[in-house]
Amino acid sequence: MLINRNTGLVLEGGGMRGVFTSGVLDAFMKHQLYFRYIVAVSAGACNGLSYASRQPRRARLSNIDMLVKYNYLSIRHLITQGCIFDPELLYDRFPNELIPYDYDTYFAGHSRFEMVVTNCATGRAEYLVEDSGNRQRLLDIARASSSLPYVSKVVEVDGQPYLDGGIVDSLPVMRAIETGHKFNVVVMTRNRGFRNTGRDRKIPGFIYKKYPRLRVALSHRIKVYNQQLDMVEQMEDRGEILVIRPQRPMDVDRIEKDPVKLEALYEEGFRLGEEFCLRYLEQ
């Protein structure tokens, strides 16, 4: 059996495309498949939190039902709160009131859960963990990991300025390997063969003027992501990782708000996650 106690789980981001990941993780929970090590970035970190606390369908409720009810993704929030997502709703009212987060289960330490952030001062990825019981710090790390450049405020954790981990490390497979997990399951939010066909551009100095190294990282973002996609497909072909990903080109945008599209993508993730469990857990 390929899946064992030393297998790592890697969760890509992708904004609202992350509903695919929430479907996969709900299937894992249905079949009692839990990994002892998880490294997740951006939307993957937010979805992974509900998996680490063992709360099925919580992420789906947040990503689809609550989006419809509260419309927490809009330009209005960018103007009024400095973030295109409503941060107060997502990182305060959701976990502490509307969709209560099971902090006790999370902090029981069933898994080591690392969230990828980009340090704005250094322009490098960092992999933060909160396992001491500090609820606010846990939420702050998740928010930092998911704070998209240009449309989110910089988030401070431990006095350091952070933004979305996907700026530097969208697919943290190498991090999982470096921590001793030679074999990993990778949940992606793009179909095989996808490459970003955009062009990297030098970021002008008046943008993030306090953070020149962040500007450098942003100037190479597309190149780095495509290199990671190449690496993942090569590792997959060599049998070094198992990948669960959408089967066809994505019609869900990073800031998608159509509940029909989101529900269909969630269901695809759940179906593929269940097929994965039935195949690999019965060996």
C-alpha positions as CSV (number, residue, x, y, z in Angstrom):
1,M,0.0,0.0,0.0
2,L,1.4,3.4,-1.0
3,I,-0.5,5.4,1.6
4,N,1.0,5.0,5.1
5,R,2.0,7.0,8.2
6,N,4.9,8.6,6.4
7,T,2.9,9.8,3.4
8,G,2.6,13.6,3.1
9,L,-0.4,15.6,1.8
10,V,0.2,18.7,-0.3
11,L,-2.7,21.1,-1.0
12,E,-2.4,23.7,-3.8
13,G,-4.3,27.1,-3.6
14,G,-6.3,28.7,-6.4
15,G,-8.9,31.0,-4.8
16,M,-12.4,29.7,-5.4
17,R,-11.0,26.8,-7.4
18,G,-10.2,25.4,-3.9
19,V,-13.8,24.0,-3.7
20,F,-12.3,21.1,-5.7
21,T,-9.9,20.5,-2.8
22,S,-12.7,20.7,-0.2
23,G,-14.5,18.0,-2.1
24,V,-11.5,15.8,-2.2
25,L,-10.9,16.3,1.6
26,D,-14.5,15.6,2.4
27,A,-14.2,12.2,0.6
28,F,-11.0,11.5,2.6
29,M,-12.9,12.2,5.8
30,K,-15.7,10.0,4.7
31,H,-13.3,7.1,4.3
32,Q,-11.3,8.1,7.5
33,L,-8.2,8.9,5.5
34,Y,-6.0,11.3,7.5
35,F,-2.4,12.2,6.9
36,R,0.0,12.9,9.7
37,Y,1.8,15.7,7.7
38,I,0.0,18.4,5.6
39,V,1.5,21.4,3.9
40,A,-1.0,23.7,2.3
41,V,-1.0,27.1,0.6
42,S,-3.6,29.8,0.3
43,A,-7.1,28.4,-0.4
44,G,-5.6,25.0,0.3
45,A,-4.6,26.2,3.8
46,C,-8.2,27.3,4.5
47,N,-9.7,24.1,3.2
48,G,-7.0,22.1,5.0
49,L,-7.9,23.6,8.3
50,S,-11.4,22.0,8.3
51,Y,-9.7,18.7,7.3
52,A,-7.2,19.0,10.2
53,S,-10.1,19.6,12.6
54,R,-12.0,16.7,11.1
55,Q,-15.1,18.7,10.2
56,P,-16.7,17.2,7.0
57,R,-18.5,19.7,4.7
58,R,-17.4,22.7,6.8
59,A,-15.2,24.0,4.0
60,R,-18.0,23.4,1.4
61,L,-20.4,25.3,3.6
62,S,-18.0,28.2,3.8
63,N,-17.0,28.2,0.1
64,I,-20.5,27.8,-1.5
65,D,-23.4,28.3,0.9
66,M,-22.0,31.1,2.8
67,L,-20.7,32.9,-0.3
68,V,-24.3,32.9,-1.6
69,K,-25.7,34.1,1.7
70,Y,-23.2,36.8,2.6
71,N,-21.6,37.7,-0.8
72,Y,-18.2,38.0,1.0
73,L,-16.3,38.3,-2.3
74,S,-16.7,41.8,-3.9
75,I,-15.0,45.0,-4.8
76,R,-17.0,46.7,-2.0
77,H,-14.9,44.8,0.5
78,L,-11.7,45.8,-1.2
79,I,-12.7,49.5,-0.9
80,T,-14.0,49.3,2.7
81,Q,-11.7,46.7,4.2
82,G,-8.7,46.6,1.9
83,C,-9.4,43.0,0.9
84,I,-11.5,41.6,-1.9
85,F,-12.7,38.9,0.5
86,D,-14.4,40.1,3.7
87,P,-11.7,39.3,6.3
88,E,-13.8,40.0,9.4
89,L,-16.4,37.5,8.2
90,L,-14.0,34.8,7.0
91,Y,-11.5,34.9,9.9
92,D,-13.6,36.0,12.8
93,R,-17.4,35.4,12.5
94,F,-17.1,32.1,10.5
95,P,-14.7,30.2,12.8
96,N,-15.9,31.8,16.1
97,E,-19.7,32.1,15.5
98,L,-21.3,31.1,12.2
99,I,-19.4,27.9,11.3
100,P,-17.7,27.1,14.6
101,Y,-14.2,25.7,14.2
102,D,-13.2,22.7,16.3
103,Y,-10.1,24.2,17.8
104,D,-9.9,21.4,20.4
105,T,-9.6,18.7,17.7
106,Y,-7.1,20.7,15.7
107,F,-4.9,21.3,18.7
108,A,-5.1,17.7,19.8
109,G,-2.2,17.3,17.3
110,H,-3.4,14.5,15.1
111,S,-1.4,16.1,12.2
112,R,1.4,18.5,11.7
113,F,-0.2,21.2,9.6
114,E,2.1,23.7,7.8
115,M,0.7,26.8,6.0
116,V,2.8,28.5,3.3
117,V,3.2,32.2,3.5
118,T,5.4,34.7,1.6
119,N,7.5,37.0,3.8
120,C,7.2,40.4,2.2
121,A,10.5,41.6,3.6
122,T,12.6,38.7,2.3
123,G,10.6,37.6,-0.7
124,R,10.9,34.0,0.5
125,A,8.4,31.3,1.4
126,E,8.0,30.3,5.0
127,Y,6.1,27.4,6.4
128,L,4.3,28.4,9.6
129,V,2.8,26.1,12.2
130,E,0.5,26.9,15.2
131,D,0.4,24.0,17.7
132,S,0.6,25.8,21.0
133,G,-3.2,26.5,21.3
134,N,-3.1,30.1,20.1
135,R,-6.4,30.4,18.2
136,Q,-5.8,33.9,16.9
137,R,-2.4,33.1,15.6
138,L,-3.8,30.1,13.8
139,L,-6.4,32.3,12.1
140,D,-3.8,35.0,11.3
141,I,-1.5,32.4,9.6
142,A,-4.4,31.1,7.5
143,R,-5.3,34.7,6.5
144,A,-1.8,35.5,5.6
145,S,-1.4,32.4,3.5
146,S,-4.6,33.4,1.6
147,S,-4.0,37.1,1.2
148,L,-3.7,37.7,-2.5
149,P,-1.3,40.4,-3.7
150,Y,-2.7,43.7,-4.9
151,V,-6.2,42.9,-3.5
152,S,-5.4,42.1,0.1
153,K,-3.7,43.9,3.0
154,V,-0.3,42.6,4.2
155,V,-0.9,40.5,7.3
156,E,1.4,40.5,10.3
157,V,2.3,37.3,12.2
158,D,4.9,37.4,15.0
159,G,5.7,40.9,13.8
160,Q,6.6,39.8,10.3
161,P,4.7,41.0,7.1
162,Y,3.2,38.2,5.0
163,L,1.1,37.7,1.9
164,D,-0.1,34.7,-0.1
165,G,2.3,31.7,0.0
166,G,1.5,31.0,-3.6
167,I,3.6,34.0,-4.7
168,V,6.7,31.9,-4.2
169,D,5.6,28.3,-3.5
170,S,2.3,27.3,-5.1
171,L,3.0,23.6,-5.0
172,P,5.1,22.9,-1.9
173,V,6.1,19.3,-2.8
174,M,9.7,19.9,-2.2
175,R,8.9,21.2,1.3
176,A,7.1,18.0,2.1
177,I,10.1,16.0,0.8
178,E,12.6,18.1,2.8
179,T,10.6,17.4,6.0
180,G,11.1,13.7,5.5
181,H,8.1,12.7,3.5
182,K,9.5,11.0,0.5
183,F,6.1,10.0,-1.0
184,N,3.2,12.5,-1.2
185,V,-0.3,12.9,-2.3
186,V,-0.8,16.2,-4.1
187,V,-4.2,17.8,-4.6
188,M,-4.1,20.4,-7.4
189,T,-6.7,22.8,-8.7
190,R,-5.6,22.7,-12.4
191,N,-5.9,20.0,-15.0
192,R,-2.8,18.2,-16.2
193,G,-1.1,20.0,-19.0
194,F,-2.2,23.5,-17.8
195,R,0.4,26.2,-18.0
196,N,0.0,29.9,-17.3
197,T,0.5,31.6,-20.7
198,G,0.7,35.1,-19.2
199,R,3.9,37.1,-19.1
200,D,5.9,38.0,-16.0
201,R,6.5,41.8,-15.8
202,K,8.8,43.9,-13.6
203,I,6.8,45.3,-10.8
204,P,7.2,49.1,-10.6
205,G,8.8,50.6,-7.5
206,F,5.7,52.5,-6.3
207,I,3.9,49.1,-5.7
208,Y,5.0,47.5,-2.4
209,K,7.7,50.2,-2.2
210,K,8.6,49.0,1.3
211,Y,9.2,45.5,0.0
212,P,11.7,45.4,-2.9
213,R,12.3,41.6,-2.5
214,L,8.5,41.0,-2.7
215,R,8.5,42.9,-6.0
216,V,11.2,40.6,-7.3
217,A,9.2,37.5,-6.3
218,L,6.1,38.9,-8.0
219,S,8.1,39.6,-11.1
220,H,9.0,35.9,-11.5
221,R,5.7,34.4,-10.3
222,I,4.5,32.9,-13.6
223,K,7.8,31.4,-14.5
224,V,8.2,29.8,-11.1
225,Y,4.7,28.4,-11.1
226,N,5.1,26.8,-14.5
227,Q,8.4,25.3,-13.5
228,Q,6.6,23.7,-10.5
229,L,3.9,22.3,-12.8
230,D,6.7,20.8,-14.9
231,M,8.3,19.3,-11.8
232,V,5.0,17.8,-10.5
233,E,4.2,16.1,-13.8
234,Q,7.7,14.7,-14.1
235,M,7.5,13.3,-10.5
236,E,4.0,11.9,-11.2
237,D,5.3,10.1,-14.3
238,R,8.1,8.6,-12.3
239,G,5.7,7.4,-9.7
240,E,7.2,9.6,-6.9
241,I,3.9,11.3,-6.1
242,L,0.2,10.7,-6.6
243,V,-1.9,13.6,-7.9
244,I,-5.6,14.3,-7.7
245,R,-6.6,17.1,-10.0
246,P,-9.6,18.3,-12.1
247,Q,-9.9,16.2,-15.2
248,R,-10.7,18.9,-17.7
249,P,-9.7,22.6,-18.2
250,M,-11.1,24.8,-15.5
251,D,-14.2,27.0,-16.1
252,V,-14.1,28.3,-12.5
253,D,-12.2,31.5,-11.9
254,R,-10.1,32.4,-8.9
255,I,-12.8,34.8,-7.7
256,E,-15.7,32.7,-9.1
257,K,-19.2,33.5,-7.6
258,D,-21.5,31.2,-9.6
259,P,-22.8,28.6,-7.1
260,V,-23.7,26.2,-9.9
261,K,-20.1,26.1,-11.2
262,L,-18.7,25.9,-7.7
263,E,-21.0,23.0,-6.7
264,A,-20.1,21.1,-9.9
265,L,-16.4,21.5,-9.1
266,Y,-16.9,20.4,-5.5
267,E,-18.7,17.3,-6.6
268,E,-15.9,16.5,-9.1
269,G,-13.4,16.8,-6.2
270,F,-15.5,14.5,-4.0
271,R,-15.9,11.9,-6.7
272,L,-12.2,11.8,-7.5
273,G,-11.3,11.8,-3.8
274,E,-13.6,8.8,-3.2
275,E,-12.3,6.9,-6.2
276,F,-8.8,7.5,-4.8
277,C,-9.8,6.1,-1.4
278,L,-11.5,3.1,-2.8
279,R,-8.5,2.4,-5.0
280,Y,-5.6,2.9,-2.6
281,L,-7.1,2.1,0.8
282,E,-8.3,-1.4,-0.3
283,Q,-4.8,-2.5,-1.4
